[in-house]
Amino acid sequence: MTEQQSQQPNFTFNGPTRVGNHNTQNNTFGHDPNQLAQFARELLAAADSTGITDTARARITNSVEILEGELVSANPEPGKLRQFFENTKQAALENLPALTVQTLFAAVGTPLA
């Protein structure tokens, strides 16, 4: 009985699974740094042109400065960029009008979700 195959489904895509030494996996997910820089510039402009409090504007400005600092570094780390982008996006969502945020994200082609 121990030699029977499992009754659970087994899905294989694009041929058999390959396991071994010297295999490489390339991930191409993430955000384009140029797109993030454009987003940061547009967000600062939106923060300056909307009637938000100085505290809200300072939070957005601080988040953008941190994001831009990583963008201009010699070797930006994708994990840090994602984290700083999420922090900046959250600051925008919490402090700017919803329509402004949606328009901003659509204009620079950055996913809101």
N, C-alpha and C positions, 0 to 999 in steps of 0.2 A: 503494500500500500504506500510506502514511502517513495516509490518510484513514479507515482502518478503525477501528471502535470497539474499545475494550479488551474482552477476553474475561473480565475479572474482574467479579464481581457488584457491583451498585450498589444500595444500600438507601436509600430515602427514606421518612421517616415524617412524617405530618402535613403533607403538601404539599411544594412545592419548597423548597430551601434558599434563604434570603434573605440576601443580602450587600449591605451599603450603609452609608451614614453614619447616625448617630443611632439605631442599634439599641441596645437595652438588654437585658441578661441579668440576671435576678434569681435569686440562689441562696438557697434557704431551708433549707440544711442546717446542722447544728451542734447544739449542746446548749442547752437552755433555762437561762439564768442562775439562775433560781430552783431548778431541779432540781440544778444544780451546787452551789449554796449548801447545799441540804439534804444532798447527798452529803457535802460537807465536814464538816458538823456530825455526821452519823452516823459518818463515818470517825474523827473525833476521839474520839467516845464509844466506838467499838469499840477503838481503840488504848488507851484508858484502862482498859477493862474486861477486856482479854485479858492473859494473862501473857507479854508480850513484853519484850525487853531495853530498857533506857533508850535505847540507841543506836538501836534500831529505832523506838521511840516518837518520838524526836527527829527522825528522818528523815521520818516520816509527818507530824508536827506542822509541820516546816519546809515540806514540800510543800503542805500545806493552807493555811498562812499566805500563801504566794506566790499560790496560786489565789484565795484570798479577797481578797487585795490587788487583783488584777485585776478581780474581780467587783464590788468597791465603787468602782472608779475611775469618773470622770465619763463616760468613753466606752470601755467594755471592747472590746478588739480581739479579734475571733473567732479569729484565728490564735494569739494568745497564750493565749486561753482553752483552745483545743484542746491546745496544747503543755503548759500547766500541768496540765490535766486528765490528759493521758497520763502526765506525770511523777508525779502524785499516785496515779494508778491503778497504776503500776508499783511505787511505794513500798508500796502496800497489798498487792499481789500477792507482793512479795518478803518482807514482814515480818509479815503476818497469816496465820492459818490459812486454808486454801482455803475451807472451809465458811463461815467468817465473811465472807470477801470476797464469795462468791457470794450469801449472804443479804443483805448490805449493798447490793449492786448491784440485786438483785431488789426490795428494799424501797423504794428511791427511784426505781426505774424507769429506771436508767441502764444503757445497754448495756455489757456486759463486753467484748465483742469490738471 
